[in-house]
Amino acid sequence: MTMPPLPTWYGGREAVTAFLKADVLRDQRWRLVPARANGQLAFGNYRWEKERATFEPRSFSVLTLAREGIAEITTFLGAELIPSFGLPDQIEP
């Protein structure tokens, strides 16, 4: 696991939306499973794997919330953290 996952910064809702549409969500199916990390809202991120016909763990995201909404999203790439939070190894369709 790389810490931080990528040295990338996107500022503002429009920039984050553009990144997600162009890269992460482009031609992909995802399922997010809610969790908590250090008292913060978090999600296990699972991507559809056609060959296995399941959603496989890909990353773990922690959200820092502020009065205005989401202030920061930190995503750790890889499936290593998923079991630490009691999340499933895979999600059936």
MIKEGU-160157 format. One line per 3 residues: number of its first residue (from 1); their letters; for each residue y, z, x of N, C-alpha, C. Coordinates in pm, 1 decimal, decimal comma. Atoms other than C-alpha are relative to their C-alpha. Last residue first. Layout:
// MIKEGU-160157
NUM) A) Y:Z:X:Y:Z:X:Y:Z:X; ...
// end
This chain:
// MIKEGU-160157
93) PEI) -95,2:72,5:86,9:-869,1:-780,2:-2424,2:2,1:55,8:-142,0; 65,4:109,7:71,3:-1044,5:-511,0:-2217,2:102,5:-68,0:-90,8; -25,9:-4,8:143,0:-829,9:-305,1:-1984,4:-67,1:-121,4:-62,9
90) QDP) -28,6:130,3:58,4:-936,3:-229,2:-1628,1:24,3:19,7:-149,2; 25,5:97,9:-105,9:-983,0:65,8:-1394,5:27,6:-142,7:-45,4; 127,2:72,5:-5,3:-825,5:291,0:-1658,4:-8,3:-99,8:114,2
87) LGF) -6,3:125,6:74,8:-536,8:527,5:-1585,2:-130,1:-77,2:16,1; 95,1:-2,0:109,7:-592,2:887,3:-1480,3:1,2:-124,3:-85,3; -70,8:-36,7:122,7:-273,6:895,7:-1272,1:-91,6:-3,6:-122,7
84) SPI) -67,9:-128,1:-20,3:-443,4:898,2:-932,3:68,1:50,5:-126,5; 91,1:-111,7:29,3:-677,4:619,4:-1051,4:65,6:137,6:13,0; 46,0:-3,9:139,4:-385,3:369,7:-1073,6:-94,0:117,4:-26,6
81) LEA) -53,9:-116,1:69,6:-228,1:450,3:-736,3:-57,5:18,4:-140,9; 44,1:-127,3:-57,5:-446,7:215,1:-530,1:46,8:122,4:-77,8; 63,6:-81,4:103,8:-403,3:-88,9:-756,1:-34,4:140,5:47,0
78) GLF) 137,9:-37,4:-27,9:-159,2:-277,6:-538,3:-51,0:96,0:-105,9; 97,2:108,1:15,7:218,9:-308,7:-539,9:-138,7:46,0:41,7; 90,6:-6,1:-113,9:432,6:2,2:-586,4:-109,8:-103,4:-23,9
75) TTI) 135,3:47,8:24,0:718,9:-63,5:-825,0:-77,6:-0,2:130,1; 67,4:8,0:-129,0:1042,4:135,3:-828,4:-144,6:-37,5:-27,8; 144,1:23,3:13,7:1260,6:70,5:-1131,0:-55,7:-12,8:141,1
72) EAI) 74,1:51,4:-115,2:1612,4:216,2:-1134,4:-147,0:-18,6:-38,2; -87,8:7,6:-116,9:1889,5:313,9:-1375,1:-70,6:-63,6:118,2; 76,8:2,1:-124,6:1707,2:243,2:-1702,1:96,6:-17,8:116,8
69) GER) 130,9:66,4:12,0:1923,1:343,3:-1996,4:-74,6:9,3:131,8; -20,2:139,2:41,6:2297,4:427,7:-2005,5:-131,6:-73,9:-24,1; -58,2:2,4:134,0:2235,6:803,2:-1994,8:11,3:-141,5:-55,9
66) ALT) -134,5:-56,5:1,1:2010,0:759,8:-1695,2:52,3:-7,1:-143,2; -83,4:18,3:117,7:1637,9:694,2:-1653,8:133,9:69,6:17,7; -99,1:-106,7:-5,7:1448,6:644,2:-1330,3:97,7:-27,1:-113,4
63) LVS) -134,4:24,7:50,3:1144,4:431,4:-1403,0:85,8:125,3:16,1; -63,8:-125,6:38,7:826,7:441,2:-1193,1:143,6:-32,2:-41,0; -146,6:-3,7:4,3:610,4:129,4:-1172,3:49,1:134,6:-49,8
60) FSR) -39,6:-121,3:70,3:245,6:102,4:-1061,3:151,6:9,6:7,9; -110,8:-77,0:-57,4:86,5:-223,7:-954,1:28,2:121,9:-86,4; -71,5:73,4:-104,8:-192,7:-477,5:-1004,9:107,3:83,4:68,3
57) PEF) -117,9:-69,3:-52,8:-459,6:-320,4:-1225,1:61,7:-75,7:117,1; 30,2:-74,3:-122,5:-692,2:-577,4:-1388,5:126,2:67,7:52,9; -125,7:-30,1:-67,5:-663,0:-700,6:-1748,2:-32,6:91,3:117,0
54) TAR) -53,8:-134,6:15,8:-997,7:-842,9:-1847,3:138,4:6,9:63,5; -36,5:-20,5:139,8:-1169,7:-1180,7:-1896,8:40,5:145,2:-27,3; 68,6:-123,0:41,5:-1323,3:-1163,3:-1548,2:22,9:31,8:-146,9
51) EKE) 139,6:7,5:-43,1:-1235,6:-1523,3:-1455,7:-81,7:121,0:-46,7; 76,8:89,2:86,4:-915,8:-1513,7:-1664,2:-148,9:-0,5:35,5; 81,7:75,9:-94,0:-766,7:-1214,6:-1488,4:-98,3:-81,9:-82,4
48) WRY) 116,7:69,0:52,5:-485,0:-1080,2:-1705,7:-68,4:-79,8:110,6; -16,3:144,3:20,4:-245,9:-854,8:-1516,9:-131,6:-60,6:-45,1; 127,3:71,5:-3,8:-232,9:-474,4:-1548,4:24,1:-147,3:-32,3
45) NGF) -20,3:140,9:36,8:72,2:-261,1:-1470,7:-129,2:-77,6:22,9; 98,3:77,0:-73,0:30,6:117,7:-1472,5:11,7:-142,6:-50,9; 95,7:90,6:63,9:354,0:252,7:-1608,5:-99,2:-52,7:102,4
42) ALQ) 62,9:95,1:-92,0:593,2:536,9:-1529,6:-97,8:-86,9:-78,8; 77,8:100,4:70,1:836,7:767,5:-1708,1:-54,0:-100,8:100,9; -68,8:122,0:41,2:954,8:1043,0:-1477,6:-96,2:-92,9:-73,6
39) GNA) -81,4:-24,6:118,2:829,4:1400,6:-1447,0:74,1:-121,1:-51,9; -105,5:-96,2:-35,1:706,5:1346,7:-1091,2:95,9:22,2:-116,1; 3,8:-19,4:-145,2:511,3:1043,0:-1215,3:117,5:88,3:38,1
36) RAP) -111,2:-79,9:-51,4:425,2:1014,1:-1585,7:-19,3:15,7:149,7; 43,3:-114,2:-81,4:206,5:745,2:-1744,7:125,0:80,7:34,1; -94,4:-104,8:-36,0:234,9:457,3:-1990,8:-64,3:114,7:76,5
33) VLR) 54,2:-124,2:52,9:-10,4:165,6:-1975,1:92,8:112,9:44,1; -51,8:-118,3:-66,8:145,8:-177,8:-1932,8:-56,0:123,3:-69,6; 6,3:-118,7:85,0:-39,0:-496,5:-2023,4:51,4:116,5:84,1
30) WRQ) -1,1:-136,0:-53,7:43,2:-831,1:-1865,6:-21,9:101,7:-110,3; 14,5:-96,1:109,3:-17,2:-1201,4:-1928,9:-14,6:138,2:61,7; 89,9:-114,1:-16,4:117,0:-1439,1:-1665,9:-4,0:81,9:-128,5
27) DRL) 139,0:42,5:17,9:268,9:-1788,8:-1673,5:-100,0:113,0:20,3; 20,9:144,1:13,4:601,2:-1660,4:-1540,2:-148,8:-31,4:-4,6; 51,2:32,5:133,6:618,4:-1287,5:-1603,0:-31,6:-147,9:-19,6
24) VDA) 104,2:-91,6:47,1:648,9:-1174,7:-1241,5:-61,8:-44,5:-131,8; 107,4:-36,3:-92,0:840,2:-1466,5:-1092,6:-111,8:77,6:-68,3; 28,1:102,9:-100,3:1108,1:-1659,3:-1279,6:-124,1:29,7:82,9
21) KLF) 33,7:128,4:63,5:1113,9:-1447,2:-1596,1:-44,5:-104,0:102,1; 125,8:-13,9:74,6:1098,3:-1115,5:-1408,8:-43,1:-132,1:-62,7; 111,3:-17,7:-93,4:1364,5:-1218,3:-1157,3:-133,5:7,3:-73,9
18) ATV) 21,9:129,6:-65,7:1599,7:-1350,5:-1427,4:-116,9:7,2:97,3; 61,9:91,0:97,6:1559,1:-1031,5:-1631,8:-30,9:-135,0:63,2; 138,5:-44,2:15,1:1633,0:-814,2:-1328,4:-74,5:-91,9:-96,1
15) AER) 71,8:32,5:-124,1:1945,7:-1014,9:-1247,5:-147,3:39,9:-9,0; 15,8:145,8:-9,4:2069,8:-1006,4:-1609,1:-81,1:-39,4:123,9; 100,7:48,4:95,3:2007,1:-632,7:-1649,3:-26,0:-150,1:14,6
12) GGY) -40,4:37,7:135,1:2204,5:-534,7:-1343,5:-111,9:-62,2:-81,3; -98,4:-84,7:66,0:2145,9:-523,8:-969,7:36,6:-54,3:-136,7; -59,2:78,6:107,9:1830,1:-664,6:-816,8:93,6:92,7:-75,1
9) WTP) -90,7:-70,8:88,5:1721,4:-526,8:-479,0:55,3:-98,0:-102,9; -72,3:87,6:91,1:1428,2:-629,4:-266,1:86,6:83,3:-92,7; -140,3:-37,5:-20,2:1272,8:-463,5:40,1:92,0:-90,4:-83,4
6) LPP) -74,8:115,0:-50,9:926,7:-502,5:-107,8:144,9:43,9:20,4; 81,2:121,1:15,6:664,4:-235,4:-179,2:65,5:-126,4:56,5; -0,7:50,0:136,4:858,4:55,9:-33,7:-72,5:-133,8:-9,1
3) MTM) -99,2:-92,3:54,1:615,9:172,0:88,7:131,6:-22,1:71,6; -124,8:9,1:-73,5:344,7:-91,2:127,7:101,5:92,3:-65,5; -116,3:0,0:84,1:0,0:0,0:0,0:123,4:0,0:89,2
// end
